Amino acid sequence: MATLTPIHEHDHHHHELVRNPRRPGFDILSPLRQLVDSIEVQDRKIAHLFCQLIPCCCPFERDVNLFGRVLFHIPALCKLNPLYNEFVFLRFRALSFLADVCGEDVTKYIC
């Protein structure tokens, strides 16, 4: 007999497998990931703060130019942050709250 799994449990399990496909075992940062994922954006000021503090694109990525020629490219370093995905999703939740619930124009927070 098949057992039914609530969809939110299945999605969480799938999210964990996608996040770290090589090491499905112990994740020392799991409590921090869960803490950031559990933050609900329900206040306009806090949503603005998240949108201001969490950049929409990596501030480190750039081309280094000299006399109009690209000497080298510094790649995006943000993905080295082990909580990168959680912060991106938190920023998205804040943007969605401001746009959908508060009816604000969020184009100033979009790169």
Secondary structure, DSSP 8 states (H G I E B T S, - for coil): ------HHHHHHHHHHHHH-SS--S--TTHHHHHHHHT-----HHHHHHHHHHS-SS-TT-EEEEETTEEEEEE---GGGSTTHHHHHHHHHHHHHIIIIIS----GGG--
